[in-house]
Amino acid sequence: MKTNKRRFLVALALTGAVMLTCSAALAEAYYVSLKGNDANKGLTEKAAFRTIKKGVSVLKAGDTLIIASGDYGNERVTVPVSGKKDAPITIKAARSGKVVMTGAGGGRAFRITNKSYIVIEGITITRYSQGINIRRSSHTTVRKCIFLNNNASGITLNDGNPKEFKLSHHHLFTENQFIDHANKQDYGLCMYFSSKVEVTNNYFYGDHHQCCSFKEIMVDCRAANNVFDGFLFTAIYLGQNDDDNRKSLYCKRCSNLIAEGNVFRPTGKYRAKNSVVVANCTNAIVRNNFVDSIRGTDVDLHDKTRNKNVKTNFPAGGIHIAPCSTGTKVYGNVILDAKKPGILVRTGDCEIYNNTIVGCDWGLGIVPGAHPVVKNNIFYRNKVQVAAAPRMETWNTTEHTTRMLVDKSLWKWKPEKSKKTVYEHNNWLPRWKGMDKADISADPKFIGPFAKLKPGDQNPRFVPNFKRAFAYRLGKTSPCIGKGVKVGLPFVGNAPDIGAFEFGKKPRK
């Protein structure tokens, strides 16, 4: 009996192997070249197709389209079929970055609608409205592509409506470059109504309005290990819901969004504003990021109520937590030389712990009536340690109003008079008059050396460099070691250390 069972299992394994071999044999590689002809069969480099559109039209699950170097002009390609989990459809440049699609200012280079398991790799897309538009699709991957000066966005994900939320999930955008030289490419990544989206190890450069925006109803998504060299307003927006008259559709909102391990810095002439904004989101996490010398400048905003542009003192600097966010946690960040403030708080439901904030105009900006929990942070040599920040209305913009949620109490500003801001086990140098009795004021004795920032030119880096941030680790004689309070983070010794880096724990690479 055992012998028969063993024979059956062996036969079954052999059958599976044969099926996999047949499946692999059925997968084809097709070729596209500027020297090709769409009348060819496309199965060899010498018999290549002439257009990307023709090459994509013959693909089936498991196939790969390999595109030779050159500028293919204003092609507009719609992906016609889906791949499979073990047999994706791959559209790739033979040499990454050497295949160019140049639009005429409108349309989309690639459109993916109601498809799954599609990979686009190594293609430079410029001067379209949207580089890649992905709608009602799942399991798409965009990697090693360059999105240059497109008019609306490099990638737009699910440009539809909330009813399509369940149809868009499991997307990966990695090792891409989003380049905007003239405030043309409004968004690098513009994402709506999707879940389980990973934005990792990308490079953003120039003057984007928003570099990476998680907009309406984004759930379980993460922006990690990206490099941002300059941006006009916001690098990462966790929950950017624009004002809209479709009130009945917006009965849910973003949740469980993470921004971690990113580096934000200005580069050359490209100014920078807010590094991370949290709004319209439940349970966002902003952790282990480095905000490096974001000074920003005042700019014009369009005031919808008066229908004109006005000069505004919109906050420029580190992390901005809006009143329409709940359950936000901000920890492990190093914020260096921000304008004002390092962290701006406009909600009571927020925890700020184990950050290191150095040399900012304001360490914390808190709107009167907001009551965050502030523990285990180092506030070092800030011009003003804690400042009373103005309400949003004084910045002449109607963004983040009460229009979209059924439960408007989450959106409408209501000072929480029954609560108080909690300050515990922070280190303030210079001393701050609002210090708690559990706070300290001492030189944290950072390890240094404190190298000066040298803004560079366009220089893609897909692995963030935390060398300047690591200078703000604690030296072995730091008075911040073991002086914190437990907040749920791992620590060495009997009590947590104060600041972004735990002494004796290996820092991130």
N, C-alpha and C positions, 0 to 999 in steps of 0.2 A: 504493500500500500504506500509506504514512504517512497519507494523507488518510482512509482507512477507519478506521485505528487512532484517529486524532484524533476522528472522528465517534462511534466507539464509546465513548471516554472521556467525551465531552460528554454522550452519551445516558445513560451510567451515572451521571454527576454529577446530571443532571436527575432521574433516577429516585430517587436518594437524597434529593434536596431535596423531591420530592413525598411520599416516605415520611415524612420528618421533619415536613412540614407536616400530613400526615394524622394522625400520632401526636400532634402538638400540638393538633390540632382535637378529637381524641377525649378529651383530658384535660379534666376538669370542675372547677369550683369549686362547692363546696356550702357551705351556711350553717346555723349553729345560733344560736338566740336564745331567751331566756327568754319571749319573746312568740310563739314559733313553735309548730308542731304536728307531731308525728311522722307525721301522715297527709299532710303536704305533700310536695312533690317536692324541696324543699331547694335548688333551683337559683338562687334569688334571695333577697335579704335579706327581702323581704316574704313569701316562701313558704318561710321557714326551718324546719328541724326544731326540735323542742323540746329534745331531749337529745343530748349528745355521743355517747352510745352508738349512737343511731340514725344520726347523721351518719357515724360511723366505719364502720358496717356496710355502707354503700353504696360506699365508696371502692375504687378500683382504681389500678393503677400510673399515676403521673403526676397524680393528683387532689390537690386541696387542700381541706381543711375549715377554714373560717373561723368562729371562735366569737365572738359578740358579748359585750360585757362583762356581768358579773354573777356571782352565786354559784350554781353548779349543784348544790350539795349533795353527797350521798354517792353519786355515780356511780362505777361500777366498769366500766372499759372494756377490752375485749380486742380488740386489732388483729387482724382476720381474714385479711388477705392481705398479700403483700409488694409493695414497689415494685420498680423496676429502676434500674440504674446511672444512666441518663439520664432516668429518670422516677420519682423517689421519691414516696412518699406523705407528704404534709405535713399535720400537725394543728396549727393555730396560733391564737393569740388575735388578734382584730382589733386590740386595743390591748394591748401587752405588759404583763403584770402585773395586768390588770384582769379577767381571767377566773379565777375561783376555783372549786376543787373542795374541798369541806369534808367529810371523812369523819367516822365515828363512833368512831374509835379503832382500827379494824382494817382488814384487806383492802388491796388495791392500787388506786390510782386508775387506772393503766394497766398492762396486762400485754402484753408482747411476747414471743411464744414461737415459735421456728422461723420467724422472719421476717427480711427484709433490706430495706435502704434505706427506713427509716422516720425521719421528722423530727417531733419534738415541740417546739413553740416558744411561749414567752411565757405559760405557764400557771402560776398559783399553786396549789400542792397542799399541803393542811394537814390534820393530824389523821387520817391513815391509818396503817396499820402501815408500809407501804412506799409511797412516792410513785409510783415507776415500777419495775417488775420486768421485767428483760430476761434471757431465758434461751434458750440455743441459737440465738442470732441473730447477724447481722452487719450492718455498715454502718448502725448507728443513730446518730442525732444528737439530742442534747437541748441546746437553747440558750435562753437568756434566760428560763428558768423560775425560780420561787421555791419552795423546799421549806422549809416552816415547821412546826416542832414536830410532825413525824411520830414515831410511837412507836418504830420500828425504824431506818428509813433514809430518806433522800431518794431515792436511787437504789440499787437492788441489781442488780448485773450477774451473770447466770449463777449463780443460786442452785441449783446442781445437784451434779455430781460430776466428778472428774477425767476420766472417759471422754468428757465433753462438750467438752473443751478445744478441739479442732479446729473445733468448730461456732460458737464465739464469737470474733469478731475484728472489727477495724476499727470502733471506736466513738469518737465525739467528744462530749465534754461541755464546753460552753464558755459563758461569760458567764451562768452560773446563780448564784443566791444560795441558800446553805444556812444557814438561820437556826434556832438552838435557844436558846430563852429559859429553859428550865427543866430542862435535862439530860434531855429526852425523846427527841430525835432522836439515838439512840445513834450512828449513823453518818450523815455527810453522803453520802459515796459508799462503798459496800461492794462490792468487786469480786473475783470468783473466776474461775479456770479460763478465762482469755481471753488474747488476744494483740493487739498493736497498738492499744492504748487510749490516747487523748489526753485529758488533763484540763487545760484551759488557760483562763486568765483568768476563773476563778470567784472568788466572794467567800464566805468562811466566817465566820460570826459566832456567838458565844455559847459554849455549854457542851457541845459534842459530846464524846462519849467518844473517838471517832476521827473526824476530819474527812474524810480521804481515805485509805482503806485498800486497798492491793493485797494481797489475801490469798493463798490457795493457787494455785500454778502460774499466775502472771501473767508473761507473756513479752513483751519488746520494748514496754514501756509507758512513758509519760512524764507527770509532773505539772509543769507549767511556767507561770510568770507568774500564779500565784494569790495572793490576799491572804487571810491568816488573822488574824482579830481575835478572839483568845481561843479556848481549847479546853481540855477537861478533862485528857486524857492526851496524845494524840499527834495532831499535825496531819497529817503524811504518814507512813504506815507502808509501807515497802517490804518486803513479804514477811511479813505477819502470819498465821502458821499457828497456829490454836488447837489445844490438845490434843484428840485424837480417838482413838477406839478402832478406826477403820477403817484400820489400819496398812498393809494390803496395797495400798490405793488410792494412798497417798502415796509413790510411788516416784520422783517428779520434784519439782522445786521451782521457785521463781521465778528468773528470770534477766533480765539486761539491763533493769533498771528505773532510771529517771532522775528526780531531783527537781532542777529548776533554775529560777533566776530568780524564786523565790517570796519573799514577805515575811511574816514571822511576828511578831506583836506582841500584847500583852494589850490589852484594851479595857474600861475601866470596871471593873465588878465581876467580869468574866469572867476568871478566872485561866487560866494556861497552864502546861503541863508540857513534854513533849518536842516539839520542832519537827519533827524527822525521826528515825525509828528505822529502821535497816536490820537485818533478820533473815531467816533462811531464804531467802537470796537469793544468787545467784552473779552477780558483776560488776555491782553497783549503782554508780551515779554520783550524788553529791550535790555540786552545783556552783553557784556564783554566786547563792547565796541570802543573804538578810539576816535574821538572827535578832535582834530588837530588844527588849531589856529583858524577857526571859522569866524571871520570878522564881519563879513557881509557889508552891504550898503543899503541905505534907504532907497526904495524904488516906488514907481507908480503902481497903484492898484486901481482896478475899475470899481467904483462905487455904484452898485446897481440902483440904489435908492435915488441917487442924483444924476445917474447916467453920465458920469464923467470920471476921468482919471484924477486921482488925488495922491499927493505925496504922503507917505505913511511911515510911521516908526514901527513897522512890523518887526517882531522879535527875530533876531538873527543869532544863531549860535548852535546850541547843543540839541537837547531833547525837549520837545514841546508836548505836553499832555493836556489835551483839550477837555472841556467839561462834558462832552458827549462820549467819554470813555469810562469804562467801569472795570475794576479789578486789575489795573495795570501794575506791573512790577518792573522796576528799573534797577538793575544791579550789575556790578562788576565793570562799569564803564570808566574810562579815563577821558576826561573832557579838559582840554588844554587851550587856554588863550581864546575862549569864545567871546563874542561881543557881549550881548546881554539877552538872555541869561545862559548859564551853563545848563540848567534844567528849569523849564517853565512849567508851573503846575496850575491848572485851572479846574481841578476836580478834587473832591474829597476822598474818592475811592482809589487811592494810589499808594504804593509802597516804594520808597526810595532807600536802598541800602547798599553798603559796600561799594560806593563809587569814589573816585578820586577826582576832585574838581579844582583846577589850578589856574591862577592868573586870569580869571574871567572878569569882565566888568561887574557882573552879578554872579554869585555862586548859585543861588536859588532865586527865582522870581515866583512869587506866590500871589495869585489874585485874592484880594480880601474875601473871605468866606470859604476858600478852599482849605482843606485840612489833611494834607498827606501825612504818612508815617515816614519819618526820616531817621534812619539808624545806621551806625557803623560807617559813616562817610567821612572822608577827609576834605575839608574846605581850606585850601592853602593859598594865601596871598591873592585872594580875590579883592577887587577894589571895594565892592560891597558884598558882604557875605550873604545876606538875605534882603531882598527888596520887595516892596509891594508893587506888583505888576498891574498895569491897567487892564480893564475888561476888554473883550474883543471889540465892542462897539466903538471904542475910541481909536481903533485901527482902521475905521472906515471900510469895513467889508462885511457883507452879509453871509459869508460862508459859515457853515455849521449853525444853521438856525433850527427852528423847531418843526420843519415842514414834513419830515419823512416818516417818522415812527408813529405807530398807533399809540404807544405809550410815550407821550410827549414829555413826561416828567424826566425822562433820561436826557432830554435835549435842552430843556429850558433851564436857564441859569437860576438856581435857587441857593443862596448862601446857607450853609449848614451851621446855624448859630449854636446848635446844641453840642457841636463837636469842637475839639481843639487839635491843633497840629501837634504831633508827637515828635519830640527830639530826644534821642537816647544814644549815648555812647558814640557821639561824633567827635571829631577833632577839628577845632576851629583855630586857625592861626592866620591873621590876628584874631583875638578874642571877639566874640559877638555878644551883644548885650542880652540876646534871647537864649543863650546857652542853658541847657538843662544841667542839673546838679550831677548827672551821670556823664556829661560831656567833659572833654579835656581840651586844653590849649597848649600844644607843644610842637616843637619842630619834629615832623615825622621822619626825618633823616632818610630821605630817599637815596637810593644807591647811585643815581646819575649814570654816566655823565649826561648833561643836558645840552645836547647838540641843537644848534639853531636850525629851524626849518628853512630849507632852500627850495622854494617853489620851482618846479621844473616845467617841461613842455610835455606834449602827448607822449606817454610812455606806458603802454599796456602792462599791467601786472595783475595776474589772476590769483596770486596768493598774497594777502595783505601783509604789509611789513609793520610789525608792532615794536620795532627797535626803540623808537622814541618813547612809546608808552611804557616799555619795560624799565626805562630810567626812573619811573615813579613806583617801582617796587620798594619794599621796606628793607632798610639795612638791618643788620643783626642787632644793633643797639636801639632800634626804633621804639619809642614809647607807645606806639600803636599796636605792638604785638600782644595778643591775648587780652586786649582791652575792650573787645566788642561784646555784643549780646547775640545769642542764638536767634537766627532768622530763617533757618531751614537750609542754609548752604553748608557744604562740607568744610571742615576746618581742621587745623593741626593744633594739638595741645588741649588745654582745659577750656578755652574760650576762643571765639573767632577773633581774627585781627581786624583792625579798622582799615578801610580803604579797599581798592579794587583788587589787590593782589594779596593772597595769603602767604605769609612768610614760610619758607621751607617747602612750598608746593611748586612744582615745576610749572612755569608759565606756558601759555599757548605758543605753538610754533606758527 
